[in-house]
Amino acid sequence: MRTTPPRASTRQRGALMTALLLPALLTGCGAQVEDGGGQSKKARVNRCGEQVAYEVPRRAVAYEGGSADKLFSLGLTEHVHGYVMPPANPPVSESPWASEYAKVKKLSDDLLNKEVVVEAESDFVVAGWESGFSEQRGITPEILDKLGVQSFMHAESCYNYPRYPEKVTPFQGLWTDLERLGRIFRVEKRAHEVVAGLKKRVNAVESKAPDGDRVPVFLYDSGKEQPATAGGRVPPDDIIRTAGGRNIFGGLDQRWTQASWESVAKAEPQVVIILDYGDQPAEKKIEFLKKSPHTRDLPAVEKNNFFVLDYNEGISGPRNIDGLEKFAKYLRSLDH
């Protein structure tokens, strides 16, 4: 027998619909949420290998261009209080998001420190492990946790984070960061769109990579007694590989590291990538390599095969893909 339940009042129906819809609204963004005891809901997202409960940040501080670019690319300018930009970074006026930088505060032109974060009354800090966060300088996620300040670390920097390590390739780290930030700020759809667009550009480069043996490539960061260079844990390694080259130090399970001039000479690089700092111009580095007895006879130097990679195209951030496209075009243009 079919029975018809008694009709609920308008107020009862409204309360019922609210009860049914609220969980869907809270979980529709794809983030796990928990009740903060009457406080705002929190999204549980990994910070390296540690799951952390995040409230939506309102006064974020970004360290270096890569961190700020990630936030700006997701349309989060209104959540950013300011940025810390040390001298290595080129001027923010050169950024694709220059107009967004202009809307927030430049808090310091020095290394990230706890005092700047506290003075800014920040509730969220984005930086890399040992490239922003530092035990030696007294600013770590654990220290900020005790101050009630949320923090986020670039996934590509997590492989040697002592407490909760996490290993991902550099580009995978970029996708991971954008998706995690999307969950933290409840903008998952935007994050998915940004990541999909970047991946499409990477795939387009891979499809055009030269056939045959991979060109040996040496990234010169800095240093005269010993060269500082890129190991296999930083974005230039993925840039070189995806474009069709071979990072001569890509086998090192390290991020930015030091090598020897003897090992550079032995590898006979056909191309040198110059990492262009704001305070260490590429022209001076090229001049040094052309004059130094360690490098003047390298095949790349003799052929004048230098490619300049902007600092913010070399550290983790959306501009990695700009650098990839430019380097891939350069590599295809070479007469092998």
HELIX and SHEET records of a PDB file:
HELIX    1   1 THR A   10  THR A   27  1                                  18    
HELIX    2   2 GLU A   64  SER A   73  1                                  10    
HELIX    3   3 THR A   77  HIS A   79  5                                   3    
HELIX    4   4 VAL A   92  GLU A   94  5                                   3    
HELIX    5   5 ALA A   98  TYR A  101  1                                   4    
HELIX    6   6 LYS A  114  GLU A  119  1                                   6    
HELIX    7   7 PRO A  141  LYS A  146  1                                   6    
HELIX    8   8 ALA A  155  ASN A  160  5                                   6    
HELIX    9   9 PRO A  170  ILE A  184  1                                  15    
HELIX   10  10 GLU A  188  SER A  207  1                                  20    
HELIX   11  11 PRO A  235  ALA A  243  1                                   9    
HELIX   12  12 TRP A  261  ALA A  267  1                                   7    
HELIX   13  13 ALA A  282  LYS A  291  1                                  10    
HELIX   14  14 PRO A  299  GLU A  302  1                                   4    
HELIX   15  15 TYR A  311  GLY A  314  1                                   4    
HELIX   16  16 ARG A  319  SER A  333  1                                  15    
SHEET    1   A 3 GLN A  32  GLY A  36  0                                        
SHEET    2   A 3 GLN A  39  ARG A  47 -1                                        
SHEET    3   A 3 GLU A  50  TYR A  54 -1                                        
SHEET    1   B 5 LYS A 105  SER A 108  0                                        
SHEET    2   B 5 VAL A  80  VAL A  84  1                                        
SHEET    3   B 5 ALA A  60  TYR A  63  1                                        
SHEET    4   B 5 PHE A 124  TRP A 129  1                                        
SHEET    5   B 5 GLY A 132  PHE A 133  1                                        
SHEET    1   C 5 LYS A 105  SER A 108  0                                        
SHEET    2   C 5 VAL A  80  VAL A  84  1                                        
SHEET    3   C 5 ALA A  60  TYR A  63  1                                        
SHEET    4   C 5 PHE A 124  TRP A 129  1                                        
SHEET    5   C 5 GLN A 150  MET A 153  1                                        
SHEET    1   D 4 GLY A 245  ASN A 247  0                                        
SHEET    2   D 4 VAL A 215  TYR A 220  1                                        
SHEET    3   D 4 VAL A 271  ASP A 276  1                                        
SHEET    4   D 4 PHE A 306  ASP A 310  1                                        
SHEET    1   E 2 ALA A 228  ALA A 230  0                                        
SHEET    2   E 2 TRP A 256  GLN A 258 -1                                        
END                                                                             
